Amino acid sequence: MSPTIHIDPARHVAPVDPRIYSGFTEHMGRCIYSGIYDPDNAHGLADANGYRTDVLQALKDLNVPVVRYPGGNFVSSYRWQDGVGPKELRPRRPELAWLTEESNQFGTDEFIAWCRLLGAEPYICLNMGTGTLEDALAWLEYCNSSANTHYANMRRKNGHEAPYGVKYWALGNEIWGPWQVGQMDAVDYSKQAYQWAKAMRLLDPTIQLVSCGETGFADWDRVTLKTLAPVVDFHSIHLYTVSEGNHDVNVMGPAAAEKGLEITKALIELAKIEGNLTKDITVCFDEWNVWDPVRAPGEKGAEEHYDLSDALAVASWLNVFVRKADIVKIACIAQSVNVISPIITSPTGLFKQTTYYPLQLFAILMQGTALSLHVGVSTPEDDTYTGPTVPPFVARLSVHTEPAARATKWLDASAVLSPDKTQIRVALVNRHKTAPVSVPIHFGPNAAVGAEVEVYEVWSGELEDRNGFEGEKVKTVRRTDGWQGAYECKEHSFQVLVFTLV
């Protein structure tokens, strides 16, 4: 391989929105119960309100800015009223998404209180399956109203005088999916969601609404945006990449997300032109991750045990979000604890999965302004991946067209100018299984960097290496190297390089 990186600190893409490093908690598997909420923990790991303090700290260390709740598929048969009030009076219900039972011991008030402890903004997804507009308005009133009205007074009766001020509200979850309770086609969903949006803004005009999108490259996205663009602030995308037991497929999967964002940006522009709109509409990529449902079935809790290959795939995902900082403003990794998660708990503790460390490095270091970056190659047959991808159309597009081809090079990168404009930070993934590479990095004609580079590296000898309760084989190693114009990048490695401008 012989790639070369070109970065010009004067060529800005857009500010990197910290909300692209957000989280997601669903009533699924062990995400809520024994994950973030474990009131019966016998080992002193829960506080007086039942929240796992070790989980809170691990998520604080990720700088999580927003958390989506309560689903996910779970929400499409969820009655939010069951989850408030005295716990001994809360009904136990059948749960249709994952075919379990819901105790309702954790609900809206507990979620908001947990978000406050975490320092994150709550983001609530509405039930557009079995739920009604009346239910949605009641939930909004309960959370945000300061009036002397029924549901605002119910909140006060439950011990919460001040309104919660929940800013973000999603108009349903994956309504397009046949697995969804209340599935609709795009036309019917758009008509209903438009009326819900209109009514919710009458009750609270300060909220920000998220339309239910699909992958970004589906006709559902075109149809829903055409109708809902006037009444929403964000359009959601959901996509999971799958390894199918193949490292190359695993790490190249995020190319689909990049293509989806490019197509969605064009669909938003089309909807704005057709609707004569001048307001901003951006993407809320509120479910993304590596998830193999054969390896970790959803109905069994989806507890993936991630290896180094998965960590490199997650780093490639995050590179996409930084490169597309102009259009993606919120992204929620699914999920935050236990369920396809960077954190796994037991009654006695937790461990951080391989995927935790790239997420942490991005959340801490890849802030500021995304820079236009080019990975040049001299031997495309060696530097570009042309094998299968999931979904399969991405490879065909990537071989023949730009800009998708840049997402299928073995070397994957993004760059930011730090918030104080004193550093350039480069996130670099060598996705090749066996080939290390020396990577020259050229900065713009008016930029110079210092004689040293600070390196934060995630690497291990084997792609199959995992972390566990017994120890962590894959984690961040920090060092300082001398800089002579090129970086020696190990095979199957991820690193953030921090250069100081001089």
C-alpha positions in Angstrom: 0.0 0.0 0.0 1.2 3.6 -0.7 -1.5 6.1 0.5 -0.7 9.7 1.1 -2.9 12.0 3.2 -3.4 15.7 2.2 -4.9 18.1 4.8 -5.4 21.9 4.5 -6.4 23.6 7.8 -7.9 26.4 5.7 -10.4 24.1 4.0 -13.3 23.7 6.5 -16.2 21.2 6.0 -18.3 22.3 9.1 -18.1 22.3 12.9 -18.2 18.9 14.4 -21.4 18.7 16.4 -20.6 17.1 19.8 -24.0 15.4 19.6 -22.6 12.9 17.0 -21.2 11.1 20.1 -24.6 10.4 21.7 -26.1 7.3 23.2 -29.2 5.2 23.2 -31.0 3.2 25.9 -33.9 0.9 25.1 -35.9 -1.5 27.2 -34.2 -4.4 25.5 -32.2 -7.2 27.1 -30.0 -5.9 30.0 -29.7 -2.3 28.8 -32.0 -0.8 31.4 -32.5 -3.4 34.1 -29.1 -4.5 35.5 -27.5 -2.1 33.0 -28.1 1.5 34.0 -30.6 0.6 36.7 -29.9 -2.1 39.2 -31.6 -1.2 42.5 -31.2 -4.7 44.0 -27.4 -4.8 43.4 -25.8 -6.6 46.3 -22.3 -5.3 45.7 -22.7 -1.6 46.5 -22.6 -0.6 42.8 -26.0 1.2 42.8 -26.8 4.5 44.4 -29.8 5.3 46.5 -32.0 5.6 43.4 -30.8 2.4 41.9 -28.5 3.8 39.2 -25.3 1.9 38.5 -22.5 4.3 39.5 -19.8 2.5 37.6 -21.9 2.7 34.4 -22.5 6.4 34.9 -18.8 7.0 35.3 -17.9 4.9 32.2 -20.5 6.9 30.1 -19.3 10.2 31.6 -15.9 9.3 30.4 -17.4 9.1 26.9 -18.7 12.7 27.1 -22.2 11.5 26.1 -24.2 14.7 25.2 -27.7 13.2 24.3 -29.4 9.9 25.1 -32.3 8.5 23.1 -35.1 6.6 24.9 -37.1 4.3 25.3 -36.6 2.7 21.9 -36.2 1.4 19.4 -38.7 -1.2 18.6 -39.8 -1.3 22.2 -41.5 2.1 22.0 -44.1 1.0 19.4 -46.2 -0.7 22.0 -45.2 1.3 25.1 -47.6 3.2 27.3 -45.5 5.9 28.9 -48.2 6.3 31.6 -47.4 2.8 33.0 -43.9 4.0 33.9 -44.7 7.0 36.2 -46.2 7.3 39.6 -45.7 5.0 42.7 -43.7 1.9 41.6 -45.9 -0.5 43.5 -48.9 0.6 41.4 -47.1 0.4 38.0 -48.6 -2.4 35.9 -46.5 -5.3 34.4 -47.2 -5.6 30.7 -46.4 -8.0 27.9 -43.6 -6.5 25.7 -44.1 -7.1 22.0 -40.9 -6.0 20.4 -38.6 -8.5 22.1 -41.4 -10.9 23.4 -40.6 -10.3 27.1 -42.4 -8.6 30.0 -42.0 -5.0 31.1 -42.1 -4.2 34.8 -42.3 -0.5 34.3 -40.1 0.1 37.3 -38.0 2.4 35.2 -39.8 5.1 33.3 -39.8 8.7 32.2 -38.9 10.3 35.6 -36.1 7.8 36.2 -34.7 8.3 32.7 -34.7 12.1 33.1 -33.1 11.9 36.5 -30.4 9.5 35.1 -29.7 11.9 32.2 -29.3 14.8 34.7 -26.7 12.7 36.6 -24.9 11.8 33.3 -25.0 15.4 32.1 -26.8 14.5 28.9 -29.9 15.9 27.2 -32.9 13.5 27.0 -34.2 12.5 23.6 -37.6 10.8 23.6 -39.0 8.7 20.8 -42.8 8.6 20.5 -45.0 5.6 20.2 -46.6 5.8 16.7 -47.5 2.1 16.7 -50.2 1.5 19.3 -49.9 5.1 20.6 -52.2 8.0 19.7 -51.7 11.7 19.2 -53.4 12.2 22.5 -50.8 10.0 24.2 -48.0 11.9 22.6 -49.4 15.3 23.6 -49.9 14.0 27.2 -46.3 12.8 27.3 -45.1 16.2 26.1 -47.3 18.0 28.6 -46.0 15.8 31.4 -42.4 16.6 30.5 -42.5 20.2 29.4 -45.5 22.1 30.6 -45.6 24.6 33.4 -49.3 25.1 33.1 -52.0 24.2 35.6 -53.1 21.3 33.5 -53.7 17.6 34.1 -50.4 15.9 33.0 -48.3 18.8 34.2 -50.0 18.4 37.6 -49.4 14.7 37.5 -45.7 15.3 37.1 -45.9 17.6 40.1 -47.8 15.0 42.1 -45.0 12.6 41.3 -42.5 14.9 43.0 -41.2 16.9 40.0 -42.3 20.5 40.2 -40.2 22.0 37.4 -40.8 21.0 33.8 -38.1 18.8 32.3 -37.7 20.8 29.1 -37.1 17.8 26.8 -35.9 19.3 23.6 -35.7 16.3 21.2 -38.7 14.2 20.2 -38.8 11.6 17.5 -42.0 10.9 15.4 -41.9 7.1 15.8 -39.3 4.4 15.3 -38.7 2.4 12.1 -42.4 2.6 11.1 -41.3 1.2 7.7 -40.2 -2.2 9.2 -42.4 -5.3 9.0 -41.1 -6.2 12.5 -42.7 -3.0 13.8 -46.0 -2.9 15.7 -48.0 -0.5 13.7 -46.0 -0.7 10.4 -47.2 1.9 7.8 -46.2 2.8 4.3 -44.4 6.1 3.7 -47.5 8.0 2.5 -49.7 7.0 5.5 -46.8 7.6 8.0 -46.1 11.0 6.5 -49.7 12.2 6.7 -50.0 11.1 10.3 -46.6 12.4 11.4 -47.4 15.8 9.9 -50.5 16.1 12.0 -48.6 15.0 15.1 -45.8 17.5 14.5 -48.3 20.3 14.0 -50.1 19.5 17.2 -47.0 19.1 19.3 -45.6 22.4 18.2 -48.9 24.0 19.3 -48.3 22.7 22.8 -44.5 23.5 22.9 -43.1 25.4 19.9 -39.5 25.2 21.3 -39.1 21.4 20.7 -37.1 19.9 17.9 -38.7 17.1 15.9 -37.1 14.1 14.2 -38.8 12.4 11.3 -38.6 8.6 11.0 -36.3 7.8 8.1 -34.9 4.5 6.9 -31.4 4.0 5.6 -31.0 7.3 3.8 -30.9 5.5 0.4 -34.5 4.2 0.4 -37.5 5.7 -1.3 -39.1 5.9 2.1 -36.7 8.8 2.9 -37.6 10.7 -0.3 -41.4 10.4 0.3 -41.3 11.3 4.0 -39.0 14.2 3.5 -41.1 15.6 0.8 -44.1 15.8 3.2 -42.4 16.4 6.6 -39.6 18.9 5.7 -41.8 21.9 6.7 -42.4 20.5 10.2 -39.2 18.7 11.3 -35.7 19.7 12.3 -34.0 16.4 11.7 -34.4 13.3 9.5 -33.3 10.0 11.1 -31.3 7.3 9.6 -30.8 3.8 11.0 -28.2 1.4 9.8 -26.2 -1.5 11.2 -23.2 -3.1 9.6 -22.6 -6.8 9.7 -19.3 -8.7 9.6 -20.7 -12.1 8.4 -17.5 -13.5 9.9 -15.4 -11.5 7.5 -13.1 -8.7 8.7 -13.0 -7.0 5.3 -16.8 -6.9 5.1 -16.9 -5.7 8.7 -14.6 -2.7 8.3 -15.9 -1.6 4.9 -19.6 -1.6 5.9 -19.7 2.1 7.0 -19.3 3.0 3.3 -23.1 2.4 3.2 -23.6 5.1 5.9 -21.5 7.6 3.9 -23.5 6.9 0.8 -26.7 7.2 2.7 -25.7 10.6 4.1 -24.8 11.9 0.7 -28.1 10.8 -0.8 -30.1 12.1 2.2 -28.4 15.5 1.9 -29.6 15.7 -1.7 -33.1 14.6 -0.7 -33.3 17.3 2.0 -32.1 19.9 -0.6 -34.8 18.7 -3.0 -37.5 18.8 -0.4 -36.4 22.3 0.6 -36.5 23.5 -3.0 -39.9 22.0 -3.6 -41.3 23.4 -0.4 -39.6 26.8 -0.7 -38.0 26.3 2.7 -35.0 28.2 4.0 -34.7 26.5 7.4 -32.0 24.0 8.3 -32.8 20.3 8.2 -30.0 17.9 9.1 -29.6 14.2 9.9 -30.1 12.5 13.2 -28.3 9.1 12.7 -30.0 7.8 15.9 -29.2 4.1 15.5 -25.8 2.8 14.3 -23.3 0.2 15.2 -21.8 -3.1 14.3 -24.4 -5.8 14.9 -24.6 -9.3 13.7 -28.1 -10.6 14.7 -27.1 -14.2 14.0 -24.2 -13.8 16.4 -26.2 -11.8 19.0 -30.0 -12.3 18.4 -32.2 -9.4 19.6 -34.7 -11.6 21.3 -31.8 -13.0 23.4 -30.6 -9.6 24.5 -28.1 -8.8 21.6 -25.1 -9.0 23.8 -22.3 -8.8 21.2 -18.8 -9.6 22.4 -16.7 -7.3 20.2 -13.2 -7.9 19.0 -10.5 -5.7 17.5 -12.1 -5.9 14.0 -15.3 -4.5 15.4 -13.4 -1.6 17.0 -11.9 -0.7 13.7 -15.3 -0.8 12.1 -16.6 1.5 14.8 -13.7 3.9 14.2 -14.6 3.8 10.4 -18.2 4.7 11.3 -17.0 7.7 13.3 -14.8 8.8 10.5 -17.8 9.0 8.3 -19.7 11.2 10.8 -16.7 13.6 11.0 -16.3 13.8 7.3 -20.0 14.4 6.9 -20.1 17.1 9.7 -22.1 19.4 7.4 -25.1 17.1 7.3 -25.0 14.8 10.4 -25.6 16.7 13.6 -26.7 13.9 16.0 -25.7 10.2 16.0 -26.6 7.7 18.7 -24.7 4.5 19.1 -27.0 1.6 19.7 -26.9 0.9 22.5 -25.2 2.4 25.6 -25.0 -0.6 28.0 -24.9 -4.4 27.5 -27.0 -4.5 24.3 -24.6 -4.3 21.3 -22.7 -1.9 23.6 -19.3 -0.7 24.4 -19.9 -1.5 28.1 -20.8 -4.9 29.6 -21.9 -5.2 33.2 -22.2 -8.0 35.8 -23.5 -7.7 39.3 -19.9 -7.1 40.5 -18.6 -4.7 37.9 -18.2 -3.9 34.2 -15.6 -4.1 31.4 -15.1 -1.8 28.5 -15.3 -3.6 25.1 -12.9 -3.0 22.3 -15.4 -0.5 20.7 -15.3 1.7 23.8 -11.9 3.0 23.1 -12.3 4.5 19.5 -15.6 6.0 20.7 -13.8 7.6 23.6 -11.0 9.0 21.5 -13.4 10.5 19.0 -15.6 12.0 21.7 -12.6 13.6 23.5 -10.3 14.5 20.6 -12.3 14.8 17.4 -14.0 18.0 18.3 -13.7 21.4 16.6 -14.0 21.9 12.8 -14.0 19.0 10.3 -11.3 19.6 7.6 -11.4 18.5 4.0 -9.1 15.6 3.7 -7.9 13.5 0.8 -6.3 10.0 0.9 -4.4 9.8 -2.3 -3.2 6.4 -3.7 -0.7 5.6 -6.4 -1.7 1.9 -6.8 -5.5 1.6 -6.7 -5.4 -2.1 -7.1 -3.5 -2.4 -3.8 -5.0 0.5 -1.9 -8.7 0.1 -2.7 -11.0 -2.7 -1.5 -13.1 -4.2 -4.2 -14.7 -7.2 -2.4 -18.2 -7.7 -1.1 -19.9 -5.2 1.2 -23.2 -5.2 3.2 -25.3 -3.8 1.6 -23.8 -5.1 -1.7 -24.4 -2.1 -3.9 -21.8 0.0 -2.1 -18.9 -1.9 -3.5 -20.1 -1.5 -7.1 -20.6 2.2 -6.6 -17.3 2.6 -4.7 -15.1 1.0 -7.4 -16.3 3.3 -10.1 -17.4 6.6 -8.5 -16.2 9.3 -6.2 -16.7 10.3 -3.4 -17.8 6.8 -2.3 -14.4 5.3 -3.3 -12.7 7.2 -0.5 -14.7 5.2 2.0 -13.5 1.9 0.6 -9.7 2.5 0.7 -7.8 0.3 3.2 -6.6 3.5 4.9 -9.6 5.5 6.3 -9.2 8.9 7.8 -10.8 12.1 9.1 -9.3 15.3 10.4 -10.4 18.2 12.6 -9.0 21.6 13.6 -9.2 21.8 17.4 -11.6 24.2 19.0 -8.8 26.6 20.0 -7.3 26.3 16.4 -3.9 25.2 17.7 -3.9 21.6 16.7 -4.8 19.3 13.8 -6.1 15.9 14.9 -6.2 13.0 12.4 -8.2 9.8 13.0 -6.5 7.1 11.1 -7.7 3.5 10.5 -5.5 1.0 8.7 -8.2 -1.6 7.9 -5.9 -4.1 6.2 -5.5 -7.3 8.1 -1.8 -7.9 7.4 -0.1 -4.9 5.8 1.5 -2.1 7.8 2.0 1.1 5.9 4.1 4.3 6.0 1.7 7.2 5.5 3.1 10.6 4.5 0.9 13.4 5.7 1.0 16.7 3.9 -0.5 19.9 5.3 -1.5 22.9 3.4 0.9 25.4 2.0 0.4 27.9 4.8 0.6 25.3 7.7 3.5 23.8 9.6 3.4 21.4 12.5 5.8 20.8 15.4 8.6 18.3 15.6 6.5 15.8 17.7 3.2 14.1 17.3 1.1 12.9 20.2 -0.3 9.4 19.4 -3.3 7.6 20.8 -3.3 4.1 19.5 -5.8 1.2 19.6 -4.1 -2.0 18.5 -3.5 -5.7 19.4 -1.7 -8.5 17.7 -4.7 -10.4 16.6 -8.0 -9.2 15.0 -9.9 -11.7 17.2 -8.6 -10.2 20.5 -11.4 -9.2 22.9 -11.7 -7.6 26.3 -13.5 -9.3 29.2 -14.0 -9.3 33.0 -10.6 -11.0 33.2 -8.8 -8.1 31.5 -8.5 -5.9 28.5 -6.3 -6.9 25.5 -7.5 -3.9 23.4 -7.3 -0.4 24.8 -5.8 3.0 24.2 -2.0 3.4 24.4 -0.7 7.0 24.5 2.8 8.0 23.4 4.8 10.8 21.8 6.8 10.3 18.6 9.1 12.4 16.6 7.6 13.7 13.4 9.5 13.6 10.1 6.6 13.8 7.7 5.2 10.2 7.7 3.5 7.9 10.2 4.3 4.2 10.5 0.8 2.7 10.7 0.6 -0.8 12.0 -1.6 -3.4 10.4 -5.3 -3.5 11.6 -4.9 -0.5 13.8 -6.6 2.7 14.8 -5.0 5.9 16.0 -5.6 9.6 16.6 -2.6 11.7 15.8 -2.4 15.2 17.4 -0.2 17.7 15.6 0.5 21.2 17.1 0.5 24.0 14.6 3.5 26.3 14.7 
